[in-house]
């Protein structure tokens, strides 16, 4: 039912659109091995299938052929063509394409990864030198020192990939570090027409910066000295400095198109990558309609670890994306470094802010006139946001302008102020942004302040306008500050649970450093990302779950190198059960948006702890059949499951697995619909594999969520050998709570298995829902 509802809604939206030809790209799932012998290739067969349903005047053009993680093709079709194609007997599904968006030095040190650590994760894995990380992003700038191949051995013999050369990406672009580079633009051009090659490269070369940045976070070499405009000086290094990189360019100026993303998954797995890193996302849809979930399933089935960003929709709930249980979903936290740039007001008050700016500064000791963009006449809404052309030059010339956050990019607001003659900018968060601050490389003296401080500054401007002394201010840039407490803090923008598709699977899985991260940056792209910014820098400071995701991608490569026998699920389990939830003050991590204590819906299992993940003691492993049972119990049809998994599923035995929450996941989430019942209960069955000591006894510690009774049977697990698997049963009993119709209540606890050396921690959440 879900597919047809989504499909027809998509067709309705297409029918009502004002586009020229109402055509849209669809991804078509075809039955495995159904190709008639008369066709020499699958592509010829697919073109024939298209020709049979298209009008004679419409060419049967196949955009991509998929044969590794998916069986089928993509093509541009009208809604009528798509419906007609669906009627052919060998067509299993016709899936509307989504357009995805990017989820845009000290972090290895903060994570406890140092080269001098002779017994740590970097030593054990030889820095992951035989592992390949595939980065699906905006491409790469290969000349950066982060991608040099000094002292690297030969390219791993298993590698089957290519370095696609073009006029701007020559034969010398790849080396023993960057061993593969491809680009995928057929889906992009099918929707947007031929690309403008004066503004972007038809090659793996990066014209945005995002892909270069994420690739160097995952596997950048050691580079010294490294900084951005003099900030964050030190050594830059990725998580797995000796791992090999393969760049798959799937994101262009108009976004990242599903048909191209799926083609990149197909190539990456066939090429022989060990890890796929994907810092993009979109709307959450059922898994069999989600190209990322489809590509990631087959990748995981073939032993490839897939990590994806959780999204930047925080701090609101239900904002997490990339939620499939076979994907590691990564939220963002802060590190113990920031870039203070405080506002000193004319009334003597100093308001904290952050910025990365090193250009011509404000005169020391001088106070400048201060105005709020929204009071400058004209359209107050546009000018309050400092949108292009909204500011009156007469009103802002020579002044510091307060701009509200929203609509256009943070750095673009500074450009608008500068064009209008303003001398500086204070970027104020809105209520929804809360107190979370992001340091940007501004084009004029500027700083960012939280929502409450923004209110205070606007209040000061208002009161000063009613007195005889007009408002004044200056910005005090204080450079780089280390040893910040508390840290980590959950970044305000980091997307939050609960999981909108499967609330029984807690998402995000973990958080990793994602705020103000220094990493490599291409030439010809100013650090602010603003078109007028002509500054060149080898490194840049960016924030987003986009930056958090490749931290985990690199860590996964290190873990895979240290434990080649571990499956992707085992690696994710190690990262989750060893994660921590306390900050450097020894207290539960805070939520940056409001300063309150954060919860599992914000950080999942916690913040990654690489050295502990290397030796987790126990892992929760998951097989492909476990995932199929999960899909069966999630009420996916046999056909839906075939589309997603490329396997003929038999759901008759799935009920033996119990319910959706019985997937052998490292976290546990119970969801109860109250329906007038007073007492409710459920159970979870879990299976752990010993990857620690041969003879070990693990005893359980239960920290039940408030208002629940939790029991675990047995209370101890006795292992005789490494690789041994043992089951345990968790029972959860709870009572109804008072909720308004449609209301929910969530309480969290944990289950910890310990043998005295290892602590294997699983968060346990209990959610009560009152039906409407």
C-alpha positions as CSV (number, residue, x, y, z in Angstrom):
1,X,0.0,0.0,0.0
2,X,2.8,2.4,1.0
3,X,4.5,2.2,-2.4
4,X,1.3,2.9,-4.4
5,X,0.3,5.8,-2.2
6,X,3.8,7.4,-2.5
7,X,3.9,6.6,-6.2
8,X,0.5,8.1,-7.0
9,X,1.2,11.2,-4.9
10,X,4.4,11.7,-6.8
11,X,2.5,11.4,-10.1
12,X,-0.1,13.8,-8.9
13,X,2.5,16.3,-8.0
14,X,4.1,15.9,-11.4
15,X,0.7,16.3,-13.1
16,X,0.2,19.6,-11.3
17,X,3.6,20.9,-11.9
18,X,4.3,23.6,-14.4
19,X,7.3,21.9,-15.9
20,X,7.7,21.9,-19.7
21,X,7.2,18.2,-20.3
22,X,6.1,16.7,-16.9
23,X,8.9,14.2,-17.2
24,X,10.8,13.0,-14.2
25,X,13.5,10.4,-13.5
26,X,12.4,7.1,-12.2
27,X,14.5,4.1,-10.9
28,X,13.2,0.8,-12.3
29,X,13.6,-2.5,-10.5
30,X,13.7,-5.5,-12.9
31,X,13.4,-9.2,-12.0
32,X,16.8,-10.9,-11.6
33,X,17.9,-13.0,-14.5
34,X,14.8,-12.5,-16.5
35,X,16.6,-11.2,-19.6
36,X,15.5,-13.0,-22.8
37,X,18.4,-14.5,-24.8
38,X,17.6,-12.4,-27.9
39,X,19.1,-9.4,-26.1
40,X,22.9,-9.2,-26.0
41,X,23.0,-6.8,-23.0
42,X,20.8,-5.7,-20.2
43,X,20.8,-2.2,-21.6
44,X,19.4,-3.3,-24.9
45,X,16.6,-5.2,-23.1
46,X,15.8,-2.2,-20.9
47,X,15.6,0.1,-24.0
48,X,13.3,-2.4,-25.6
49,X,11.1,-2.5,-22.5
50,X,11.0,1.3,-22.5
51,X,10.2,1.5,-26.3
52,X,7.2,-0.8,-25.7
53,X,5.5,1.7,-23.4
54,X,6.7,5.0,-24.7
55,X,5.0,7.0,-27.5
56,X,6.8,6.6,-30.8
57,X,8.2,10.2,-30.7
58,X,9.8,9.7,-27.3
59,X,13.4,8.2,-27.3
60,X,14.0,5.2,-25.1
61,X,16.9,6.5,-23.2
62,X,18.4,4.6,-20.3
63,X,20.3,6.9,-17.9
64,X,22.1,4.3,-15.7
65,X,22.2,0.5,-15.7
66,X,22.6,-1.1,-12.2
67,X,23.9,-4.6,-11.7
68,X,25.8,-4.8,-8.4
69,X,23.7,-3.4,-5.6
70,X,20.4,-3.2,-7.6
71,X,19.1,-4.9,-10.7
72,X,17.5,-2.5,-13.1
73,X,17.9,1.0,-14.7
74,X,16.9,4.6,-14.5
75,X,15.1,6.6,-17.1
76,X,13.3,9.9,-17.6
77,X,9.5,9.2,-18.0
78,X,6.2,10.9,-17.9
79,X,3.7,9.8,-15.2
80,X,1.8,7.8,-17.9
81,X,4.9,6.1,-19.1
82,X,5.8,5.1,-15.6
83,X,2.4,3.6,-14.9
84,X,2.5,1.7,-18.2
85,X,6.0,0.4,-17.5
86,X,4.8,-0.9,-14.1
87,X,2.4,-3.2,-16.0
88,X,5.2,-5.2,-17.7
89,X,5.6,-8.6,-16.1
90,X,9.3,-8.4,-15.4
91,X,9.1,-4.9,-13.8
92,X,9.0,-5.2,-10.0
93,X,8.9,-1.5,-9.1
94,X,9.1,2.0,-10.6
95,X,10.5,4.4,-7.9
96,X,10.3,8.2,-8.2
97,X,13.7,9.9,-7.8
98,X,14.5,12.1,-4.8
99,X,16.9,15.0,-4.9
100,X,19.2,14.9,-1.9
101,X,21.1,17.8,-0.2
102,X,24.5,18.0,1.4
103,X,24.5,17.9,5.2
104,X,26.8,20.7,5.3
105,X,42.5,19.0,13.2
106,X,42.0,18.6,16.7
107,X,39.3,16.0,16.3
108,X,41.7,13.0,16.0
109,X,43.4,14.3,19.3
110,X,40.0,14.8,20.9
111,X,39.0,11.2,19.9
112,X,42.2,9.8,21.4
113,X,43.9,8.9,18.1
114,X,47.6,9.9,18.3
115,X,50.5,8.6,16.3
116,X,52.6,8.2,19.5
117,X,50.0,5.8,20.9
118,X,51.9,2.6,20.2
119,X,49.2,0.2,21.4
120,X,46.2,2.1,20.1
121,X,43.8,1.8,17.2
122,X,46.2,3.5,14.7
123,X,49.0,1.1,15.5
124,X,46.8,-2.1,15.5
125,X,45.5,-1.3,12.0
126,X,48.7,0.1,10.4
127,X,46.5,3.1,9.9
128,X,44.1,1.1,7.6
129,X,46.6,1.0,4.7
130,X,44.8,-1.8,2.8
131,X,41.3,-0.4,3.3
132,X,39.5,1.7,0.7
133,X,37.0,4.4,1.7
134,X,34.5,5.4,-1.0
135,X,33.3,9.0,-0.5
136,X,30.0,9.8,-2.4
137,X,30.0,13.6,-2.5
138,X,30.9,16.7,-4.6
139,X,34.2,15.2,-5.9
140,X,37.7,15.9,-4.8
141,X,40.6,18.4,-5.3
142,X,43.4,15.8,-5.7
143,X,46.4,18.2,-5.5
144,X,45.8,18.8,-1.7
145,X,48.6,17.6,0.6
146,X,46.0,15.7,2.5
147,X,45.9,13.3,-0.4
148,X,49.7,12.8,-1.0
149,X,50.9,9.2,-1.2
150,X,54.3,9.4,0.5
151,X,55.4,6.1,2.1
152,X,52.2,4.3,1.0
153,X,52.6,0.8,-0.4
154,X,51.2,-0.4,-3.7
155,X,47.4,-0.1,-4.5
156,X,45.6,-3.0,-2.8
157,X,45.5,-5.9,-5.3
158,X,41.7,-6.4,-4.8
159,X,41.0,-2.9,-6.2
160,X,39.1,-2.9,-9.5
161,X,38.2,0.7,-9.7
162,X,39.1,3.5,-12.2
163,X,40.5,7.0,-12.2
164,X,38.3,8.6,-14.8
165,X,40.4,11.3,-16.6
166,X,39.2,14.4,-18.3
167,X,40.7,17.7,-19.5
168,X,40.6,19.1,-15.9
169,X,41.3,15.8,-14.1
170,X,44.4,14.5,-15.7
171,X,46.1,11.1,-15.6
172,X,48.3,12.2,-12.7
173,X,45.3,13.2,-10.5
174,X,45.2,9.7,-8.8
175,X,48.0,8.2,-6.9
176,X,48.5,5.5,-4.3
177,X,46.3,7.5,-1.9
178,X,43.5,8.6,-4.2
179,X,43.2,5.3,-6.1
180,X,39.8,5.9,-7.7
181,X,37.7,8.8,-9.0
182,X,34.5,8.7,-11.0
183,X,31.6,11.1,-11.6
184,X,27.8,10.5,-12.2
185,X,25.7,13.2,-13.7
186,X,23.1,11.5,-16.0
187,X,20.4,11.9,-13.4
188,X,21.4,15.5,-12.7
189,X,21.4,16.4,-16.4
190,X,18.1,14.6,-17.1
191,X,16.4,16.9,-14.6
192,X,18.3,20.1,-15.2
193,X,19.6,20.0,-18.8
194,X,23.2,20.0,-19.8
195,X,25.5,21.3,-17.1
196,X,27.2,24.7,-17.4
197,X,30.8,23.7,-17.6
198,X,32.0,27.2,-17.0
199,X,30.8,26.9,-13.4
200,X,31.3,23.2,-12.6
201,X,33.6,20.5,-13.9
202,X,32.3,17.5,-15.8
203,X,34.8,15.4,-14.0
204,X,35.6,14.1,-10.4
205,X,37.1,17.5,-9.6
206,X,35.4,19.4,-6.7
207,X,33.9,22.9,-7.4
208,X,32.1,23.1,-4.1
209,X,34.6,22.0,-1.4
210,X,32.3,19.7,0.6
211,X,33.7,16.5,-1.0
212,X,37.3,17.5,-0.5
213,X,36.6,18.4,3.1
214,X,34.7,15.1,4.0
215,X,37.3,12.9,2.2
216,X,40.2,14.5,4.2
217,X,38.3,14.0,7.5
218,X,37.9,10.3,6.7
219,X,41.4,9.6,5.5
220,X,43.5,12.8,5.1
221,X,47.3,12.4,5.5
222,X,49.2,14.3,8.3
223,X,49.8,17.9,7.2
224,X,51.7,20.5,9.1
225,X,51.2,23.4,9.5
226,X,47.5,23.5,8.9
227,X,45.0,26.3,9.6
228,X,42.2,28.4,8.2
229,X,43.0,32.1,8.0
230,X,45.3,31.7,11.0
231,X,42.6,29.8,13.1
232,X,42.9,26.2,14.4
233,X,46.7,26.1,13.8
234,X,48.3,22.6,14.2
235,X,48.5,19.3,12.4
236,X,45.6,18.2,10.2
237,X,44.9,14.5,9.9
238,X,42.0,12.3,8.9
239,X,40.8,9.4,11.0
240,X,42.6,6.8,8.9
241,X,45.6,8.6,7.4
242,X,46.9,5.6,5.4
243,X,43.5,4.3,4.1
244,X,43.0,4.7,0.4
245,X,40.4,7.0,-1.0
246,X,38.0,6.6,-3.9
247,X,35.9,9.7,-4.8
248,X,32.5,9.3,-6.4
249,X,31.1,12.6,-7.5
250,X,27.3,12.5,-7.2
251,X,26.4,16.1,-6.1
252,X,26.2,19.0,-8.4
253,X,24.9,22.6,-8.2
254,X,21.3,21.5,-8.2
255,X,21.7,18.7,-5.6
256,X,22.4,15.0,-5.5
257,X,20.1,12.9,-7.6
258,X,19.0,9.4,-6.5
259,X,19.7,7.8,-9.9
260,X,23.3,9.0,-9.8
261,X,23.7,8.1,-6.1
262,X,22.6,4.5,-6.8
263,X,25.0,4.3,-9.8
264,X,27.8,5.4,-7.5
265,X,26.9,2.7,-4.9
266,X,26.8,0.2,-7.8
267,X,30.3,1.2,-8.9
268,X,31.8,1.5,-5.4
269,X,30.8,-2.0,-4.4
270,X,32.0,-3.5,-7.7
271,X,35.3,-1.5,-7.4
272,X,36.1,-3.1,-4.0
273,X,35.6,-0.3,-1.4
274,X,35.4,-1.4,2.2
275,X,33.5,1.6,3.5
276,X,31.1,4.0,1.9
277,X,30.8,7.5,3.4
278,X,27.7,9.5,2.4
279,X,27.1,13.0,3.8
280,X,23.8,13.7,2.0
281,X,20.2,13.1,2.8
282,X,16.6,13.9,2.0
283,X,13.0,13.1,2.9
284,X,12.5,9.9,4.9
285,X,10.4,7.4,2.8
286,X,9.8,3.7,3.2
287,X,13.0,1.7,2.7
288,X,12.0,0.1,-0.6
289,X,11.5,3.7,-2.1
290,X,14.8,5.0,-0.7
291,X,17.7,4.8,-3.2
292,X,20.3,5.2,-0.3
293,X,18.6,2.5,1.8
294,X,18.5,0.2,-1.3
295,X,22.2,0.8,-2.2
296,X,23.3,0.5,1.4
297,X,21.5,-2.8,1.9
298,X,23.3,-4.6,-0.9
299,X,26.6,-2.9,0.1
300,X,26.2,-4.2,3.6
301,X,25.2,-7.6,2.3
302,X,28.6,-7.7,0.5
303,X,30.5,-6.7,3.5
304,X,30.8,-2.9,2.9
305,X,30.2,-0.6,6.0
306,X,28.0,2.4,5.1
307,X,27.9,5.5,7.2
308,X,25.6,8.4,6.5
309,X,24.9,11.8,8.1
310,X,21.8,12.1,10.3
311,X,20.9,15.5,8.8
312,X,21.0,19.1,10.0
313,X,17.3,19.5,10.9
314,X,17.9,19.7,14.6
315,X,17.1,20.6,17.3
316,X,13.5,19.6,16.5
317,X,12.4,16.0,17.0
318,X,11.7,13.5,14.2
319,X,14.3,15.2,12.0
320,X,16.8,12.3,11.6
321,X,17.3,11.0,8.1
322,X,19.1,8.0,6.6
323,X,17.5,5.8,9.2
324,X,17.7,2.3,7.7
325,X,19.1,-0.1,10.4
326,X,21.8,-1.4,8.0
327,X,23.2,2.2,7.8
328,X,25.3,3.8,10.6
329,X,23.5,7.1,11.2
330,X,25.8,9.8,12.5
331,X,24.8,12.9,14.5
332,X,27.2,15.8,15.4
333,X,28.8,16.9,18.6
334,X,31.3,19.7,19.5
335,X,34.9,19.3,20.3
336,X,36.9,21.1,23.0
337,X,37.9,24.0,20.7
338,X,36.1,27.1,19.6
339,X,36.7,30.5,18.0
340,X,35.3,33.3,20.3
341,X,34.4,36.6,18.8
342,X,32.5,38.6,21.4
343,X,30.2,41.6,20.9
344,X,30.9,44.6,23.1
345,X,27.9,46.9,23.4
346,X,27.8,50.6,24.1
347,X,26.2,49.9,27.5
348,X,29.3,48.0,28.5
349,X,27.7,44.5,28.2
350,X,29.8,41.8,26.5
351,X,27.9,39.2,24.5
352,X,29.6,35.9,23.6
353,X,29.8,34.9,19.9
354,X,32.0,32.9,17.5
355,X,33.6,33.6,14.1
356,X,36.5,32.8,11.8
357,X,37.6,36.1,10.4
358,X,41.1,37.5,9.8
359,X,40.6,40.3,7.2
360,X,40.9,44.0,7.8
361,X,39.5,44.4,11.3
362,X,37.6,47.0,13.3
363,X,39.8,49.7,14.9
364,X,40.8,48.6,18.4
365,X,39.0,50.6,21.1
366,X,36.5,52.2,18.7
367,X,32.8,51.8,19.0
368,X,30.7,51.7,15.8
369,X,27.1,52.6,15.2
370,X,24.9,49.5,15.6
371,X,21.6,49.0,13.7
372,X,19.1,46.1,13.2
373,X,18.5,45.3,9.5
374,X,14.7,44.9,10.1
375,X,14.2,48.5,11.2
376,X,15.7,50.0,8.1
377,X,12.5,50.7,6.2
378,X,11.2,48.9,3.1
379,X,10.3,45.2,3.5
380,X,11.2,44.7,7.2
381,X,11.1,40.9,6.8
382,X,13.7,40.7,4.0
383,X,15.9,43.3,5.6
384,X,15.8,41.6,9.0
385,X,17.3,38.5,7.2
386,X,19.7,40.6,5.2
387,X,18.5,39.1,1.9
388,X,20.1,40.2,-1.4
389,X,19.2,43.8,-2.2
390,X,17.1,44.3,1.0
391,X,19.4,46.7,2.9
392,X,19.3,50.5,2.4
393,X,22.9,51.7,1.9
394,X,22.0,55.0,3.5
395,X,20.8,53.2,6.6
396,X,23.7,50.8,7.0
397,X,26.8,52.6,5.7
398,X,29.7,52.5,8.2
399,X,27.6,50.6,10.7
400,X,27.5,47.1,12.3
401,X,24.3,45.5,11.2
402,X,22.4,42.8,13.1
403,X,21.0,40.2,10.7
404,X,18.6,37.4,11.7
405,X,19.5,33.8,10.7
406,X,17.5,32.0,8.0
407,X,16.7,31.8,4.2
408,X,20.1,32.7,2.7
409,X,23.4,31.3,3.9
410,X,25.1,32.8,7.0
411,X,28.1,34.0,5.1
412,X,25.9,35.4,2.2
413,X,24.3,37.8,4.8
414,X,27.7,39.3,5.4
415,X,28.2,39.8,1.7
416,X,24.9,41.7,1.5
417,X,25.9,43.9,4.4
418,X,29.3,44.6,2.9
419,X,27.8,45.5,-0.5
420,X,25.4,47.9,1.2
421,X,28.4,49.6,2.9
422,X,28.1,48.1,6.3
423,X,31.3,47.7,8.3
424,X,30.4,44.6,10.3
425,X,27.7,42.1,11.0
426,X,26.2,40.3,14.0
427,X,24.3,37.2,13.0
428,X,21.6,36.4,15.5
429,X,20.0,33.0,15.9
430,X,16.2,32.7,15.7
431,X,14.1,30.9,18.4
432,X,14.3,27.6,16.5
433,X,18.1,27.8,16.2
434,X,18.4,28.2,19.9
435,X,21.8,28.9,21.4
436,X,23.8,26.7,19.0
437,X,26.6,28.7,17.3
438,X,28.5,27.9,14.1
439,X,31.8,29.7,13.2
440,X,32.0,30.9,9.6
441,X,34.7,32.3,7.4
442,X,33.0,35.7,6.9
443,X,33.9,38.3,4.2
444,X,33.7,41.2,6.7
445,X,34.1,41.5,10.4
446,X,31.2,39.4,11.7
447,X,30.2,37.1,14.5
448,X,27.3,34.8,15.4
449,X,25.3,35.0,18.7
450,X,22.6,32.8,20.2
451,X,18.9,33.5,20.2
452,X,18.7,35.0,23.7
453,X,21.7,37.2,23.1
454,X,20.2,38.3,19.8
455,X,17.1,39.3,21.6
456,X,19.3,41.3,24.1
457,X,21.2,43.1,21.4
458,X,18.0,44.0,19.5
459,X,16.5,45.2,22.9
460,X,19.5,47.4,23.5
461,X,19.2,48.9,20.0
462,X,15.5,49.6,20.6
463,X,16.0,51.2,24.0
464,X,19.0,53.3,22.7
465,X,16.9,54.6,19.8
466,X,14.5,56.1,22.4
467,X,17.3,57.8,24.3
468,X,19.8,60.5,23.2
469,X,22.7,58.0,22.9
470,X,22.4,55.8,19.8
471,X,23.4,52.2,19.9
472,X,27.1,51.3,19.4
473,X,29.1,48.1,19.4
474,X,32.4,46.5,18.3
475,X,33.5,42.9,17.8
476,X,36.4,41.4,19.7
477,X,38.1,38.6,17.8
478,X,39.9,36.3,20.2
479,X,41.4,33.6,17.9
480,X,41.4,29.9,18.8
481,X,40.5,28.7,22.3
482,X,41.4,25.1,23.4
483,X,40.3,23.0,26.3
484,X,36.7,24.3,26.2
485,X,34.4,22.8,28.8
486,X,31.9,21.3,28.6
487,X,32.7,19.1,25.6
488,X,31.3,17.3,23.7
489,X,28.0,18.9,23.5
490,X,25.3,17.8,21.0
491,X,25.3,20.3,18.2
492,X,22.2,22.3,17.9
493,X,21.7,21.5,14.2
494,X,22.3,17.8,14.6
495,X,19.1,15.9,13.6
496,X,17.1,14.2,16.4
497,X,15.1,11.1,16.9
498,X,12.7,9.4,17.2
499,X,13.1,7.5,14.0
500,X,10.2,8.6,11.7
501,X,10.2,5.3,9.7
502,X,10.8,2.7,12.4
503,X,10.5,4.0,16.0
504,X,11.6,0.7,17.3
505,X,15.1,1.3,15.9
506,X,16.8,4.2,17.8
507,X,18.4,6.8,15.5
508,X,20.8,8.5,15.3
509,X,23.2,5.6,16.2
510,X,26.1,7.7,17.6
511,X,27.5,11.2,17.4
512,X,31.0,12.3,16.3
513,X,32.8,15.6,15.9
514,X,30.8,17.9,13.5
515,X,31.1,21.5,14.7
516,X,33.9,23.8,13.4
517,X,36.0,21.0,11.8
518,X,39.2,21.8,10.0
519,X,39.8,19.9,6.8
520,X,41.1,20.2,3.2
521,X,39.6,22.7,0.8
522,X,40.0,23.2,-3.0
523,X,41.5,26.1,-4.9
524,X,39.1,28.6,-6.6
525,X,36.5,28.3,-3.8
526,X,36.5,31.0,-1.2
527,X,36.3,29.7,2.4
528,X,33.0,31.5,3.0
529,X,31.4,29.8,-0.1
530,X,30.2,33.2,-1.2
531,X,30.8,33.9,-5.0
532,X,32.6,37.2,-4.4
533,X,35.1,35.6,-1.9
534,X,38.4,35.3,-3.9
535,X,40.5,34.1,-0.9
536,X,42.4,30.8,-1.3
537,X,43.0,28.5,1.6
538,X,44.3,24.9,1.7
539,X,42.0,24.1,4.7
540,X,38.6,25.3,5.8
541,X,36.5,25.1,8.9
542,X,33.0,23.7,8.3
543,X,30.2,22.4,10.5
544,X,27.4,19.8,9.9
545,X,26.6,16.1,10.4
546,X,28.3,16.0,7.0
547,X,31.6,16.5,9.0
548,X,30.6,13.9,11.7
549,X,29.8,11.1,9.2
550,X,33.4,10.8,7.7
551,X,34.9,10.7,11.2
552,X,33.0,7.4,11.6
553,X,33.8,6.3,8.1
554,X,37.5,6.6,8.9
555,X,37.0,4.9,12.3
556,X,35.2,2.0,10.6
557,X,38.1,1.5,8.2
558,X,40.5,1.3,11.2
559,X,38.2,-1.2,12.9
560,X,37.9,-3.3,9.7
561,X,41.7,-3.3,9.3
562,X,42.2,-4.4,13.0
563,X,39.4,-7.0,12.7
564,X,39.0,-8.1,9.1
565,X,36.5,-10.8,10.1
566,X,34.0,-8.3,11.5
567,X,30.8,-7.7,9.5
568,X,29.5,-4.1,9.0
569,X,26.9,-4.8,11.8
570,X,29.7,-5.9,14.1
571,X,31.7,-2.8,13.5
572,X,28.7,-0.6,14.1
573,X,27.9,-2.5,17.3
574,X,31.5,-2.0,18.5
575,X,31.1,1.8,17.9
576,X,27.7,1.9,19.6
577,X,28.2,-0.2,22.7
578,X,31.5,1.5,23.6
579,X,30.2,5.1,23.1
580,X,30.1,7.5,26.0
581,X,27.5,9.9,27.2
582,X,29.4,12.0,29.7
583,X,31.3,15.2,28.9
584,X,34.7,16.4,30.1
585,X,33.1,17.6,33.3
586,X,31.9,14.1,34.1
587,X,28.2,14.9,33.5
588,X,25.7,13.8,30.9
589,X,26.3,15.7,27.6
590,X,24.4,18.9,27.1
591,X,22.2,20.0,24.2
592,X,23.7,23.1,22.6
593,X,20.4,24.5,21.5
594,X,19.1,25.1,25.1
595,X,21.8,24.2,27.5
596,X,19.8,21.4,29.0
597,X,20.9,17.8,29.5
598,X,20.6,15.9,26.2
599,X,18.9,12.5,25.7
600,X,19.3,9.3,23.6
601,X,17.0,10.9,21.0
602,X,19.8,13.5,20.5
603,X,22.9,11.3,20.7
604,X,21.7,7.7,20.2
605,X,24.2,5.4,22.0
606,X,26.5,8.3,22.7
607,X,29.7,9.8,21.3
608,X,32.2,7.5,19.6
609,X,35.1,6.3,21.6
610,X,37.6,4.7,19.1
611,X,40.0,3.0,21.4
612,X,37.3,1.2,23.3
613,X,35.5,0.3,20.1
614,X,38.6,-1.7,19.0
615,X,38.1,-4.0,22.0
616,X,34.3,-4.0,22.7
617,X,34.2,-7.5,24.4
618,X,30.8,-8.4,22.8
619,X,29.1,-7.5,19.5
620,X,25.5,-7.6,18.3
621,X,25.9,-9.1,14.8
622,X,23.1,-9.0,12.2
623,X,22.7,-11.3,9.2
624,X,21.0,-10.5,5.9
625,X,18.2,-12.9,7.0
626,X,17.8,-11.0,10.2
627,X,17.2,-7.8,8.2
628,X,14.7,-9.7,6.0
629,X,12.8,-10.9,9.1
630,X,12.8,-7.3,10.3
631,X,11.3,-6.1,7.0
632,X,8.7,-8.9,7.2
633,X,7.7,-7.8,10.7
634,X,7.6,-4.2,9.5
635,X,4.8,-5.3,7.1
636,X,6.7,-4.8,3.9
637,X,5.3,-7.0,1.2
638,X,7.3,-9.8,-0.5
639,X,7.6,-7.6,-3.6
640,X,8.8,-4.6,-1.5
641,X,11.4,-6.8,0.1
642,X,12.6,-8.1,-3.3
643,X,13.0,-4.6,-4.6
644,X,15.1,-3.7,-1.6
645,X,17.1,-6.8,-1.0
646,X,17.3,-8.5,-4.4
647,X,16.2,-11.7,-2.6
648,X,13.1,-13.8,-2.7
649,X,11.9,-13.4,0.9
650,X,9.8,-15.9,2.8
651,X,8.0,-14.2,5.6
652,X,6.4,-17.3,7.0
653,X,9.1,-17.8,9.5
654,X,9.6,-14.2,10.4
655,X,7.1,-14.2,13.2
656,X,9.5,-16.6,15.0
657,X,11.7,-13.5,15.3
658,X,8.9,-11.9,17.3
659,X,8.4,-8.3,16.4
660,X,10.2,-5.4,14.7
661,X,12.1,-4.6,17.9
662,X,13.7,-8.0,17.9
663,X,16.1,-7.2,15.2
664,X,19.5,-7.9,16.9
665,X,20.3,-4.2,17.2
666,X,22.7,-2.8,19.8
667,X,20.1,-0.4,21.2
668,X,16.6,-1.3,22.4
669,X,13.4,0.7,21.8
670,X,10.0,-0.3,23.1
671,X,7.0,1.6,21.7
672,X,3.6,1.2,23.4
673,X,0.2,2.5,22.1
674,X,-1.9,3.0,25.2
675,X,-5.4,2.4,23.8
676,X,-6.9,2.6,27.3
677,X,-4.7,-0.2,28.6
678,X,-3.2,0.3,32.0
679,X,-0.5,-2.4,32.1
680,X,1.7,-3.1,29.1
681,X,4.7,-5.3,28.4
682,X,7.0,-6.5,25.7
683,X,10.2,-8.5,25.3
684,X,13.4,-8.3,23.3
685,X,15.6,-11.3,22.3
686,X,19.2,-10.4,21.7
687,X,22.2,-12.5,20.6
688,X,25.8,-11.4,21.5
689,X,29.0,-12.7,20.0
690,X,32.2,-12.9,22.2
691,X,35.1,-11.0,20.5
692,X,37.0,-10.5,23.8
693,X,38.7,-13.2,26.0
694,X,38.0,-16.9,25.5
695,X,36.9,-17.7,29.1
696,X,34.8,-14.8,30.3
697,X,31.7,-14.2,32.4
698,X,29.6,-11.1,31.7
699,X,27.1,-9.9,34.4
700,X,24.2,-7.6,33.6
701,X,23.5,-4.2,35.2
702,X,20.0,-2.9,34.5
703,X,19.2,0.8,34.7
704,X,15.5,0.7,34.0
705,X,13.7,3.7,32.4
706,X,11.6,5.6,34.9
707,X,8.3,4.0,35.6
708,X,9.2,0.6,34.1
709,X,10.2,-2.8,35.4
710,X,13.0,-4.4,33.4
711,X,14.3,-8.0,33.8
712,X,17.1,-9.8,31.9
713,X,17.4,-13.6,31.6
714,X,19.9,-15.0,32.2
715,X,21.7,-12.4,34.4
716,X,25.1,-13.7,33.4
717,X,26.6,-15.0,30.2
718,X,29.4,-17.6,30.4
719,X,31.6,-17.7,27.3
720,X,34.1,-20.5,26.7
721,X,35.6,-19.4,23.4
722,X,36.0,-16.4,21.1
723,X,33.2,-16.3,18.5
724,X,30.7,-18.1,20.8
725,X,27.2,-16.7,20.6
726,X,24.7,-16.5,23.5
727,X,21.2,-15.2,23.7
728,X,19.4,-13.3,26.4
729,X,15.8,-12.1,26.9
730,X,14.8,-8.6,28.1
731,X,11.3,-8.1,29.5
732,X,9.9,-4.6,29.9
733,X,6.7,-3.9,31.9
734,X,5.2,-0.4,32.2
735,X,2.0,1.3,33.2
736,X,0.0,3.9,31.2
737,X,0.8,7.5,31.7
738,X,-1.5,10.5,31.4
739,X,-1.2,11.9,27.9
740,X,-3.3,14.2,25.7
741,X,-4.5,12.7,22.4
742,X,-1.6,12.3,20.0
743,X,0.9,12.9,22.9
744,X,4.0,10.9,23.5
745,X,6.3,10.3,26.5
746,X,9.8,8.8,26.3
747,X,12.0,7.5,29.2
748,X,15.5,6.1,28.8
749,X,17.6,3.6,30.7
750,X,20.3,1.1,29.7
751,X,21.5,-2.5,29.9
752,X,25.2,-3.0,30.6
753,X,27.1,-6.3,30.3
754,X,30.4,-6.3,32.0
755,X,33.2,-8.9,32.6
756,X,35.3,-6.5,34.7
757,X,37.3,-5.3,31.7
758,X,34.7,-4.4,29.1
759,X,31.4,-2.6,29.5
760,X,29.0,-3.3,26.7
761,X,26.2,-0.7,27.0
762,X,22.9,-0.7,25.2
763,X,20.4,2.2,25.6
764,X,16.9,1.1,26.4
765,X,14.0,3.5,25.6
766,X,10.3,3.2,26.4
767,X,7.9,5.4,24.5
768,X,4.3,5.8,25.3
769,X,1.9,7.0,22.6
770,X,-1.7,8.2,23.1
771,X,-3.7,7.6,19.9
772,X,-5.6,10.6,18.5
